[in-house]
Amino acid sequence: MEHWLWIILVALFFECKGQDSVTQPTGDVIATEGDTVTLACTFETSYTNPYLFWYKQDGNNSPEFILSRFKLNEGNTPDEFKERFSSTLDSNSVPLKIQKLQLSDSAVYYCRLNEFVSLWWTFGGGTRLDVGSDVRPTLTVLPPSSEELQQGKATLICLANKGFPSDWSLAWKVDGSSSSSSSGEESRSPGVLQKDGRYSWSSTLRLPADQWRKVGSVTCEATQGSQTPVSETLRRDQCSQS
């Protein structure tokens, strides 16, 4: 009888445990130095006295404890985070507020739920925060190779390096007109975060070789919000394989 009672108690425990969840919004949060951001975290739990925690993970380093918030008391915040990091726990939310953002704040932030007497932890999926100063990328346009032209194709590549934030977009113009008005095909890569906190992108324009031989110039243009666009033009007569 005691054996079956133990199984029932364990089953009930896991049934209650299965109701717990922690939700963090998907998608990166991008901000500039000096800004204030709030990272959302909501939770559902059967615990009457939930404990909520925030952690910061920078690169491949181990997660670093930022603060805790409890139903029964204020919780704890280490001295190095007290000035700029704060949070308030309500019935199902524990948002993390970060003020006076610094470049070193760029990291993935995790929200964690557990009950004081429980060994079970429930983590959110994490939110990536990228902090930087607005920087216009440097553009380079690479022409097609002579070998490719002999095969009847022409591929041009635009490299955009060391820009911020991550939502710069790249577009092509052929002789001053959008490439969509020609028979060209475009493909773009997502932004890649570099070690210096800035992003790099690339975009490819594919044209038939006979069309490329009629082109006067191609232009790659990078745009982002209200920032001044950046452009780089390649004239076909500058290319030895034209």
N, C-alpha and C positions, 0 to 999 in steps of 0.2 A: 504494500500500500504506500509506504513512504517513497518507494522508487517512482511510482506513478505520480504522486503528489509533486515530486521534484520536477518531473518532465512537464507537468501542467504549469508550474510556476515559471519555468524557463520559457515555455511557449508564450505565456502571457507577457513576460518581460520583452521578448522579441517583437510581439505584436505591438506593444506600446512604443518600443524603440523605432519601429518602422514608420511611425507617424511623424517623426522629427525630420525637419528639412531646413536647409539654409540656402537662400537664393541671393546671388549677386548678379547684377545686369551684365549681359555679354557686351563685348565691344570695348575698345580701349578708350581711356580718358586722356585727352591731350590738353595741356595747359602751359602757360608761359611763366617764367620766373616772377615771383612776387604775387601771383594770383592766389585765390582761395578756392579750393575744390571740396566737394563732399562726395564720398564714395558710399553708395547705398548698400545696405544689407538688411534683408527681411528674413524672418524665421517662423517656423511652426513647431510647437513642441507640446508634449503631454506633461512635461515637468512643471511643478509649481514654483520652483526657484531656479530658473535657468541662469547659467553663467555664460556671458558672451565675451569673446576675445577677438582682438585684431592683431595680425602679424604682417610683417614686411619681408618679402624675399627679393633680394637684389642679385640678379644673375643666377649663378649656381651655388650661391652661399646658402647656408641654413636659414630658415625663417627666423626673424627677429621679433620678439614680443614687443608690442607697442602699448597696449592698454587692455584692461578688462573692465566689464561693467556687470554688476549683479543686481538682482531684484531687491535684495535685503540691505545693500549698502552701496557706497559710491564706487567701489572697485579700486583699481590700482593703475597708475601711470608712472613708468620710470622717469627719473629726472630729465634725461636727455630728450624726452618727448613732450614734457608738460607744457612747454611754451607754445608749441605750434599744433599739437595734435589733441583732439578732444572728441568726445562722443557722449550721447545721452541715450539710455535704454528706456524704451517704452514697451507697450504690450507685445509688439511683434517686429520691432525695428531697432537697429543700433547703428546709425550712419556714422561714418568716420569723417571728421572735418579736419582739413590740413590747411593752415594759414601760412602766408609768406613763403610760398613754394620755392624750393631750391633744386638745383640740378640733381643733387644727391637723393632727392625724393623719388626719382624715377625707379620704379620697381613694380612687382606684382603684390597686391594687398589681399590677404585672406581673412575672412570672417569665420569664427568657430563657435559652435554651441556645445555646451555640455552641462550636466546637472552636477552639483557639488559632490554627491556621493557616488556618481557613476564613473566607470572607466571608459564609457563610450563617448567618442567625439564625433561631431558632424561638421564638416567643413563646407564652405561655399566654393564655387568654382574659381574664385579669384578675379580681381580686376587689375588690369595693367594701367599704370599711370606713367605717362611720358611728359617730362618737364623740360622746357628749353626756351630759347629766345628765337623770335622770328628770324629766319635766315633764308635768303634766296639761294636756290641751288645753282651750281655751275653746270652749264650744258656743253656737251660735245656731240657732234653729229659725225658718224662714221659712214663712208660711202660703200657701195657694193664692190665686191672683188671682181677682178677680171675673169677669174675662173667661173664665177657664178654667171656673169654676163654671157659667157660662151654657151651656157646652158639655157639661155633665154629668160633668166630671172634677174631681178635687182632687189636686194634687201638693204635698206638703210636702217641704222640703229642710232637712237638718241639716248645718251647717258646723262642722267641728272644726278649730281653728287652733292652731298653735304647740305641738305636743306632741312628746314623745320617750319611748321609741324609736318605730320605725315600725310596730309591730304592735298599735297600739290598734285595737279593733274597735268598730263602731257598730251599735246595735240600737234598734228602735222598740217602744214600748208604746202601745196605744190604750186609754184609760180604765183604765190599770193592768195590762193584759194584753198578752202578746206579740202583735205584729202578725200572726204566723203563724196565730193563732187567728181572725183576721178575714179579710175578702176582700181585704186590702191586698197590694200588691206592692212589694217592696223591691229597690233596686239600690244598689251601693256603688262608690266609686272607690278605686283604690289610693292609698297615701300618696304625697304629693308633697313632695320635699325642698326646703325653702326656703334662701335664701342664709345665713340665720342658723343653719343646722344643725338646725332643727326641722321637723316635718312638718305637713301639712294634709291633711284628708280631707273627703269629703262622702258623704251617704247620702240617698236619695230614697224617699219613701213615697207610693204612688199609691192613692187610694181613689175609689170612685164618689161623685159629688157628693151623692147622697141619703144615703149612709152618713155622709159628713162632717158633714152637717147634724144628725145624731143623736149625734155624738161630743161628749163633755164636754171631753176633753183628750187631747193626744198628747205623749209623752215620748221624747226621744232620749237614749240612754245610751251612754257610751264606757267600755270596760273594757280593762285590760291587766294580765296576770299578777296579782301580789299588790297592785298599787296600788289605792287607793280609787277606785271608779267615779265618773265625772262625769256629771251628767244635767241636762237643760234641758227644762222643760215649757211647752207652749203651750196655753192654754185657748181653746176655740173662741169663747167669748163676748167674748174680747179682740180678735177680728178683725172689722174693719168690714165685710168681705165675707161674713160668715157667713150 
